[in-house]
Structure formats: structure tokens, C-alpha cells
Amino acid sequence: MIEGLFTLLAIPAMFIAPITGWMTFSFFRDGETASGWKSAAVFAATSGILFVAYQGAPGPTYTSGDCRTDWDGRSNSTVCE
């Protein structure tokens, strides 16, 4: 359930993170440190959400290598033992 929440939050975070990253750089460059730290906090939060959402992604599945295709006339499912 928590993975689904991070997935829903990751969609807008993909767009917000680069924008706030650039805003953080611009604020600190212009000497506005208070706004820079606020923007940095939003950047850290959205980057963290993206990191957690990516870590929850399913990886490749490995089988034993002893697989065959079962042709039964209706479907061709792969059977691994």
C-alpha cells in the first residue's frame, strides 16, 4: 500500500524536482538564502520520493533455466520447473 502512495507521489515529483533544483541554484546564486533553503527542502523531499519509488520497482525475475513452452492449442504459457 505504501508503495502505491509513493508511486502516485512520484509522478508529479518527476516534474517538480528538476524545477526546484534549478530554483535552489538560482536563489543561492542571487543571495536569497532563505528562499534557497526552502527550495532545497522541497528538492530534497521530491528527490527522496523518487528514490523510494524507484527502489520499490520490481526487478528482473530469474528462473531456474529449465523452462519449456507448453503448447496446448489454446495458449502458449511458459512452464518452468
N, C-alpha and C positions, 0 to 999 in steps of 0.2 A: 504494500500500500504506500509506503513512504517513497519507494522508487517511482511510482506513478506521479506523486506530488513533485518530485524533483524533475521528472520529465516534462510536466506541464510548466514548471518554472523555467526550465532550460530553454524553451522556445523563445520567449521574449528576452531572456538573458543573452542569447546569441547576438541580438541586435544592440542591447544596452551596454554590454561590456566594452566593446571597442569605442563606443561613443564616450563613455565615462572615462576610459583610459586616456583618450585624447584630451578630454576636458581637464583631467588631472594634470597632465603635462602643461596645458595652456595656462591654467590657474597658477601653478608654481612658477612658470616662466614669467608671468606678468606680476608676480609678487603678491598675489591674493592667496595667502597661505590658509586662511580659514575655509574658504571655498574649496581650495585644493585638497584639504584633509577630508572634507565631506565627500567630495567626488572620489577620492581614493577609497573611502569606506564603501561606497556603492560599487566601485570597481572590484574591490576585494570580495564583496558578497556575491556579485554576479559571477565572478570567476570561480568562486567556491562552489556555487550551484552547478556550473558547467562541469567542474571537476568531478563532483559527486555523481552527476547524471551520467557522465562518460564512464566512470568506474562501475556503474551498475549495468552497463550494456553487456549483453551476452557475448561471450567469446566463441571461438570455433569449437565445434564438438568433435571429439576424436573417438573413433570406433576401433574395434579390435583388428580391423583389416580383413576379417573373414566375412565378407558381405557378398550377397548374390541378389539378383533381381528376380523376384517371384512373378512370373508371367502366368496369370490365371485366367486371362481372357477378358477380365473386367477392368483391372488396374495393374499397374506395374510398380508395386511397392518394393522397396529395398529391405531385405531381411538380413540383419547382422546377428551373428552368434558369438 
